[in-house]
Amino acid sequence: MPTRRPCWLLSCILVLGSLSTLVVYAGTTTEERQKFAAIQSKAQQGLPEAQCDLGICFLKGVGVERNPVQAVFWFRKAADKGLPRAQFDLGACFAIGEGVASDPVQAVSWYRKAIAGGDSHAQYYLGICHRNGFGVVKDSGQASALIRGAAEKGLADAQSMLGTDLLDHDIAQSVVWIRKAAEQGEPVSQYNLGKFYADGVGVKRDLAQAVSWYRKSADQGLIDAQVQLADCYASGEGVGGDEDTVIALMRKAAEQGDPRGQNLLGLCYATGLKLPKDEVEGCAYLTLAARSSPSARDLLARVNAGMTEVARERAKARAKKLEEEVQARVAERNLARKFNVFY
């Protein structure tokens, strides 16, 4: 079943408000500092495009220490001059409370101003606001119209959302829009297009094409694509069998907190299957996977039964460290997604 595409802006609103201090995107290279200085000079001359770019530098910490309040200051200067991109970015700041107190009504107000200037990002996100009743009356019809409008303007996120909206009642059009987004590099759509090819849904079944699209998505870090591609390598469907690649892909998934990857690594380490036998490492991965996997819990119990108390304590410590590493990666990835809302 294809994956329903999440809206990263709403994900930020719900869970990322306190993460901005975890990762500092501080530019330290000479090139970044020079770029910042050039942008700052133009911004101080009153050029709205440069003012918006300067806001992005302060938001992401490119060539300067990250400063969301200064980002909002410069976004507002450009927005007040009518630059649609800056109006959208300022609205996004109000939506997620970045550099300013969260204010859904102000977010919607700035999105509308950006839409009047033709901004497709604002059109898409206002559609999401209508769909969820965020700062505006919930209206599914208005939401669909706005999302479709942004998709027709070529915005990949909107094309992906429209494609998944159409899954249940117009598979042919769903494939059309998901393909458009996939060809622009949108990872969820790349994965979904791979699923269409693997299952022969809306397209002629083609396992080689499925693998190709899974790989594009997996290379961007989408967990489901990594796991699905690993399954292809394990079965030899659409690609030659390669157990080493299976392990490598499942490790990437495990490092992002996926219990399927953690379960497989735990099994391999615990039994010495395709990896050097290491009961402590195996037990640690199984401990993480066991939170949501009954099979991992069963295997963990068997592995624990054959370990010394000292080894079990070492495995607990290792599991704690692995979990901390996973949480750090997830936080960094989520913060990057939050920043990717801005442009």
C-alpha positions in Angstrom: 0.0 0.0 0.0 1.5 3.4 -1.0 2.4 5.7 1.8 0.3 8.8 2.7 2.4 11.8 2.5 2.8 13.8 5.8 2.8 17.5 5.9 6.1 18.6 7.5 4.9 22.0 8.5 2.1 20.6 10.6 4.6 18.0 12.0 6.8 20.9 13.1 3.8 22.6 14.7 3.0 19.5 16.7 6.3 18.1 17.7 9.3 20.3 16.7 8.7 23.6 18.5 11.4 22.9 21.1 14.0 21.3 18.9 15.5 24.4 17.4 18.3 24.5 19.9 19.4 20.9 19.3 21.2 21.5 16.0 23.0 24.7 15.0 23.5 25.1 11.3 26.4 27.5 11.8 28.3 28.3 8.6 32.0 28.1 9.3 33.5 28.1 5.9 35.1 31.2 4.3 32.7 30.8 1.4 29.6 30.9 3.6 30.8 34.0 5.5 31.6 35.8 2.2 28.2 34.8 0.9 26.5 36.2 4.0 28.4 39.4 3.8 27.4 40.0 0.2 23.8 39.3 1.0 23.8 41.5 4.1 25.2 44.4 2.0 22.4 44.1 -0.5 19.8 43.7 2.2 20.9 46.8 4.0 20.5 48.7 0.7 16.8 47.7 0.8 16.6 45.0 -1.8 13.7 42.7 -0.8 15.1 39.5 -2.4 18.4 40.0 -0.5 16.4 40.8 2.7 14.6 37.5 2.4 17.9 35.6 1.7 19.4 37.3 4.7 16.5 36.0 6.8 17.2 32.5 5.5 20.9 32.9 6.5 19.9 33.8 10.1 17.3 31.1 10.2 19.6 28.3 9.2 22.9 29.7 10.5 24.6 30.0 7.1 27.7 32.2 7.5 26.4 33.6 10.8 25.3 32.4 14.2 21.7 31.1 13.9 19.2 33.8 15.1 15.5 33.2 14.4 14.5 36.6 15.7 16.7 38.3 13.2 15.4 35.9 10.5 11.8 37.2 11.3 13.1 40.8 11.3 14.4 40.5 7.7 11.5 38.4 6.5 9.2 41.1 7.7 11.1 43.8 5.9 10.9 42.0 2.6 7.3 40.9 3.2 6.2 44.5 3.9 7.6 45.4 0.5 5.3 42.8 -1.1 7.8 39.9 -1.8 5.6 36.8 -1.9 8.4 34.5 -0.9 9.1 36.5 2.2 5.4 36.7 3.0 5.3 32.9 2.9 8.5 32.5 5.0 7.1 35.0 7.6 3.8 33.1 7.7 5.7 29.9 8.2 7.5 31.5 11.2 4.2 32.3 12.7 2.9 28.8 12.0 5.7 27.0 13.9 6.7 29.7 16.4 10.2 30.2 14.9 11.6 33.6 16.1 8.2 34.8 17.0 5.3 33.5 19.2 3.1 31.0 17.3 0.1 32.6 15.8 -2.0 30.5 13.4 -4.2 33.5 12.4 -1.1 35.6 11.5 0.3 32.6 9.6 -2.8 32.4 7.5 -2.9 36.1 6.9 0.6 36.1 5.5 0.0 33.0 3.4 -3.0 34.8 1.8 -0.8 37.8 1.0 1.8 35.5 -0.6 -0.9 33.7 -2.6 -2.1 37.1 -4.0 1.5 37.4 -5.4 1.3 33.9 -6.9 3.3 31.9 -4.3 2.5 28.2 -4.7 4.1 27.3 -1.4 1.7 29.5 0.5 -1.2 28.1 -1.6 -0.3 24.6 -0.6 0.2 25.3 3.1 -3.0 27.4 3.3 -4.7 24.3 1.8 -3.2 22.2 4.7 -4.4 24.8 7.2 -8.0 24.5 5.8 -7.7 20.7 5.9 -6.8 20.8 9.6 -8.6 23.9 10.8 -5.3 25.6 11.7 -5.9 29.3 12.0 -8.9 29.1 9.7 -12.2 27.3 9.4 -11.9 23.7 8.5 -13.0 23.3 4.9 -12.0 20.1 2.9 -13.3 21.5 -0.4 -11.2 24.7 -0.1 -8.3 22.6 1.0 -8.4 20.4 -2.0 -8.8 23.3 -4.4 -5.8 25.1 -2.9 -3.6 21.9 -3.0 -4.6 21.2 -6.6 -3.8 24.8 -7.6 -0.4 24.5 -6.1 0.2 21.2 -7.8 -0.8 22.6 -11.1 1.8 25.3 -10.6 4.4 22.6 -10.3 5.0 22.4 -6.5 6.2 18.9 -5.8 4.9 18.7 -2.2 1.4 19.6 -3.5 1.6 17.1 -6.4 2.5 14.4 -3.9 -0.3 15.3 -1.6 -2.8 15.5 -4.5 -1.6 12.1 -5.8 -2.2 10.5 -2.4 -5.6 12.2 -2.1 -6.6 10.5 -5.4 -5.4 7.0 -4.4 -8.8 5.7 -3.4 -11.0 6.9 -6.3 -8.8 7.7 -9.3 -5.7 5.6 -9.5 -4.8 6.7 -13.0 -4.7 10.4 -11.9 -3.0 9.4 -8.7 -0.1 7.9 -10.7 0.1 11.0 -12.9 0.5 13.4 -10.0 2.8 11.1 -7.9 5.0 10.6 -11.0 5.3 14.4 -11.4 6.4 14.8 -7.8 8.7 11.8 -8.0 10.4 13.2 -11.0 11.1 16.3 -9.1 12.8 14.3 -6.4 10.1 14.1 -3.7 11.0 10.9 -1.7 7.6 9.7 -0.6 6.3 9.9 -4.2 9.4 8.1 -5.4 8.6 5.3 -3.0 4.9 5.3 -3.9 5.8 5.1 -7.6 8.0 2.2 -6.9 5.1 0.5 -5.1 2.9 1.1 -8.2 5.4 -0.6 -10.4 6.0 -3.5 -7.9 2.3 -4.2 -7.6 1.2 -3.3 -11.1 -1.2 -0.7 -9.9 -2.0 2.0 -12.4 1.1 1.0 -14.5 2.4 -2.2 -16.0 4.2 -4.3 -13.4 8.0 -3.7 -13.8 10.2 -4.8 -10.9 13.3 -3.1 -12.3 11.4 0.2 -12.4 10.2 -0.5 -8.8 13.8 -1.0 -7.6 15.0 2.1 -9.4 12.4 4.3 -7.7 12.9 2.6 -4.3 16.6 3.4 -4.6 16.1 7.0 -5.4 13.8 7.3 -2.3 16.1 5.2 -0.1 19.1 7.4 -1.0 17.2 10.3 0.5 16.7 8.4 3.7 13.1 7.3 3.5 12.9 4.3 5.9 10.1 2.4 4.1 12.0 2.7 0.8 15.2 1.4 2.5 13.3 -1.6 3.9 11.5 -2.3 0.6 14.7 -2.1 -1.4 16.4 -4.4 1.1 13.6 -6.9 0.6 14.1 -6.7 -3.2 17.8 -7.5 -2.7 16.9 -10.3 -0.3 14.5 -11.9 -2.8 16.3 -11.0 -6.0 13.2 -9.4 -7.4 14.1 -6.7 -9.9 17.7 -6.8 -8.9 20.4 -9.4 -8.2 20.4 -10.9 -4.7 23.0 -9.3 -2.5 22.9 -10.1 1.3 25.6 -7.4 2.1 23.4 -4.7 0.5 20.4 -6.0 2.5 22.4 -5.6 5.8 23.6 -2.1 4.8 20.1 -0.9 3.9 18.6 -2.3 7.1 21.3 -0.8 9.1 20.4 2.6 7.7 16.8 2.0 8.7 17.8 0.8 12.1 19.9 3.9 12.7 16.8 6.0 12.1 14.9 4.0 14.8 13.1 1.5 12.5 12.3 -1.7 14.5 12.5 -3.9 11.4 16.1 -2.9 10.8 16.9 -3.2 14.5 15.4 -6.7 14.6 17.4 -7.9 11.6 20.7 -6.5 13.0 19.9 -8.0 16.4 19.3 -11.4 14.8 22.5 -11.2 12.7 24.7 -10.1 15.5 23.2 -12.5 18.0 23.6 -15.5 15.7 26.6 -14.6 13.7 24.5 -14.6 10.5 26.3 -12.4 7.9 27.8 -10.4 10.7 30.5 -11.2 13.3 28.8 -12.8 16.3 28.4 -10.3 19.1 25.7 -11.1 21.6 26.0 -7.8 23.4 25.5 -5.8 20.2 22.7 -8.2 19.1 21.0 -7.9 22.5 21.2 -4.1 22.3 19.5 -3.9 18.9 16.9 -6.5 20.0 16.2 -4.4 23.1 15.2 -1.5 20.9 13.2 -3.6 18.4 11.4 -5.4 21.2 9.4 -2.3 22.1 7.2 -2.9 19.0 8.1 -6.3 17.7 6.9 -9.6 19.3 9.4 -11.6 17.3 12.2 -9.4 18.7 10.9 -9.9 22.2 11.0 -13.7 21.8 14.5 -13.7 20.4 15.7 -11.2 23.0 14.5 -13.5 25.8 16.4 -16.5 24.3 19.6 -14.5 23.8 19.4 -13.0 27.3 19.0 -16.5 28.8 22.4 -17.5 27.4 24.3 -14.4 28.5 26.1 -13.7 31.8 24.8 -11.0 34.0 27.9 -8.8 33.1 27.1 -9.2 29.4 23.5 -8.3 30.0 24.5 -5.1 31.8 26.8 -4.3 28.9 24.0 -4.8 26.5 21.7 -2.5 28.4 24.3 0.2 28.3 24.9 -0.3 24.6 21.1 -0.2 24.0 20.9 3.1 25.8 23.7 4.6 23.7 22.1 3.3 20.5 18.8 4.9 21.5 20.6 8.2 22.2 22.2 8.1 18.8 18.9 7.3 17.1 17.2 10.2 18.9 20.0 12.6 17.9 19.6 11.6 14.2 15.9 11.9 14.3 16.1 15.3 15.9 18.6 16.5 13.3 16.5 15.1 10.5 13.3 16.7 11.8 15.0 20.1 12.2 16.3 19.9 8.7 12.8 19.1 7.5 11.5 22.1 9.4 14.0 24.4 7.7 13.2 22.9 4.3 9.7 24.5 4.6 11.4 27.9 4.0 12.9 28.9 0.7 
